[in-house]
Amino acid sequence: MNKTVSACALALFAVFLVASVLMLRPFGEPEETTMDDYIIGNAQNETGANNAVTSVVFDYRGFDTLGEATVLFTAVAGVLLVLRRYAHE
């Protein structure tokens, strides 16, 4: 029974992977959007940053970046607490 369930789960995962690869866009041919043109044309004026990537990460998506930094800090603090417990034993 367990082998059958495992085989079905593996087959489903393999089908998902193959379908995902087949649906990928060709490399080097991104879908053009108006958002790209807007950011390239207005990033420096709106944010004052010379680098468009920096302006997106820190200005347009600042709260998202803050959330990611918080998650990373919490993960590192948790790992340090776990390892500290084992270092004293």
KEKE-3310 file (N, C-alpha, C; in steps of 0.2 Angstrom, whole numbers, plus 5000, padded with zeros to 4 digits):
npx = (5004:5009:5020:5013:5006:5017:5023:5013:5013:5026:5025:5015:5022:5032:5025:5020:5033:5037:5027:5028:5041:5038:5029:5037:5044:5054:5071:5078:5068:5058:5042:5035:5031:5022:5025:5039:5045:5040:5046:5060:5060:5055:5061:5073:5069:5058:5063:5076:5087:5101:5102:5091:5087:5090:5082:5069:5070:5072:5064:5051:5047:5049:5042:5040:5054:5058:5050:5056:5069:5066:5061:5072:5081:5074:5075:5089:5091:5084:5091:5103:5099:5096:5108:5116:5111:5115:5129:5132:5131)
npy = (4994:5006:5008:5009:5021:5030:5028:5033:5046:5050:5049:5058:5070:5069:5071:5084:5091:5089:5095:5108:5111:5110:5121:5132:5148:5151:5153:5169:5176:5185:5189:5204:5218:5233:5237:5235:5245:5256:5256:5257:5269:5278:5276:5282:5296:5295:5288:5292:5284:5278:5265:5254:5242:5242:5252:5246:5235:5242:5253:5253:5240:5240:5236:5223:5218:5221:5212:5200:5201:5201:5188:5180:5185:5180:5166:5163:5167:5157:5145:5148:5148:5134:5128:5133:5127:5114:5116:5118:5106)
npz = (5000:5004:4995:4983:4985:4986:4974:4966:4970:4966:4952:4949:4953:4944:4932:4934:4934:4921:4914:4918:4913:4899:4898:4899:4894:4879:4882:4884:4878:4884:4891:4885:4894:4899:4911:4913:4904:4910:4923:4918:4912:4922:4935:4940:4941:4950:4961:4964:4963:4954:4949:4942:4947:4960:4964:4962:4971:4984:4984:4976:4980:4994:5007:5005:5004:5017:5024:5019:5024:5038:5039:5036:5046:5057:5054:5055:5068:5075:5071:5077:5090:5092:5089:5098:5110:5108:5108:5121:5128)
capx = (5000:5014:5024:5008:5005:5023:5024:5008:5015:5032:5022:5012:5027:5036:5021:5020:5039:5037:5022:5031:5046:5035:5026:5042:5045:5061:5076:5080:5062:5054:5036:5036:5026:5022:5029:5047:5046:5038:5052:5066:5059:5054:5064:5078:5065:5054:5067:5083:5092:5104:5101:5084:5086:5090:5075:5064:5071:5072:5059:5045:5045:5052:5039:5042:5061:5058:5047:5060:5074:5063:5060:5079:5084:5071:5077:5096:5091:5081:5096:5108:5097:5096:5115:5119:5109:5119:5136:5133:5130)
capy = (5000:5012:5008:5011:5028:5033:5028:5038:5053:5051:5049:5065:5075:5069:5074:5091:5094:5089:5100:5114:5112:5111:5128:5138:5152:5150:5157:5175:5179:5187:5192:5211:5221:5240:5238:5236:5251:5261:5256:5259:5277:5283:5274:5287:5302:5294:5286:5295:5279:5277:5258:5252:5236:5245:5256:5241:5232:5246:5258:5250:5234:5241:5232:5216:5217:5221:5206:5195:5202:5199:5180:5178:5186:5175:5159:5163:5167:5151:5141:5149:5146:5127:5126:5135:5122:5108:5118:5118:5100)
capz = (5000:5005:4989:4978:4986:4985:4966:4963:4972:4962:4945:4949:4954:4938:4927:4936:4932:4914:4911:4919:4908:4893:4898:4900:4888:4877:4885:4881:4875:4890:4889:4886:4898:4900:4918:4912:4901:4915:4928:4915:4911:4928:4941:4942:4943:4956:4967:4965:4962:4947:4947:4942:4951:4967:4965:4963:4978:4990:4984:4974:4984:5001:5012:5003:5006:5024:5026:5018:5029:5044:5039:5036:5053:5062:5053:5058:5076:5077:5070:5082:5097:5092:5089:5105:5115:5107:5110:5129:5131)
cpx = (5004:5018:5019:5007:5011:5025:5019:5010:5021:5029:5019:5017:5031:5032:5021:5027:5039:5033:5025:5037:5043:5032:5031:5043:5052:5065:5078:5074:5057:5047:5036:5030:5027:5026:5036:5048:5045:5044:5058:5065:5058:5057:5069:5074:5061:5057:5073:5088:5095:5103:5094:5083:5086:5084:5069:5064:5069:5066:5052:5042:5048:5049:5040:5049:5061:5055:5052:5066:5072:5063:5067:5082:5081:5074:5085:5095:5088:5087:5101:5106:5097:5103:5118:5117:5113:5126:5137:5133:5136)
cpy = (5006:5013:5011:5019:5032:5033:5033:5045:5055:5053:5056:5070:5075:5072:5082:5094:5094:5094:5107:5116:5114:5118:5133:5141:5151:5155:5163:5178:5180:5190:5200:5214:5229:5242:5239:5243:5257:5262:5259:5267:5281:5281:5279:5294:5301:5292:5289:5290:5278:5270:5256:5246:5238:5249:5252:5238:5236:5251:5256:5244:5234:5236:5225:5214:5217:5215:5200:5195:5200:5191:5178:5179:5181:5168:5158:5163:5160:5145:5142:5147:5138:5125:5128:5130:5116:5110:5117:5111:5096)
cpz = (5000:4998:4983:4979:4985:4977:4963:4964:4967:4955:4945:4949:4947:4932:4928:4933:4924:4911:4912:4914:4901:4892:4898:4893:4886:4880:4881:4877:4880:4887:4890:4889:4898:4907:4917:4909:4906:4920:4925:4914:4917:4934:4944:4945:4949:4962:4969:4964:4955:4945:4947:4946:4958:4969:4966:4969:4984:4990:4982:4978:4991:5006:5011:5005:5013:5027:5025:5023:5036:5044:5039:5043:5058:5061:5056:5065:5078:5076:5075:5089:5097:5092:5096:5110:5114:5109:5117:5132:5130)
residu = (MET:ASN:LYS:THR:VAL:SER:ALA:CYS:ALA:LEU:ALA:LEU:PHE:ALA:VAL:PHE:LEU:VAL:ALA:SER:VAL:LEU:MET:LEU:ARG:PRO:PHE:GLY:GLU:PRO:GLU:GLU:THR:THR:MET:ASP:ASP:TYR:ILE:ILE:GLY:ASN:ALA:GLN:ASN:GLU:THR:GLY:ALA:ASN:ASN:ALA:VAL:THR:SER:VAL:VAL:PHE:ASP:TYR:ARG:GLY:PHE:ASP:THR:LEU:GLY:GLU:ALA:THR:VAL:LEU:PHE:THR:ALA:VAL:ALA:GLY:VAL:LEU:LEU:VAL:LEU:ARG:ARG:TYR:ALA:HIS:GLU)
# end
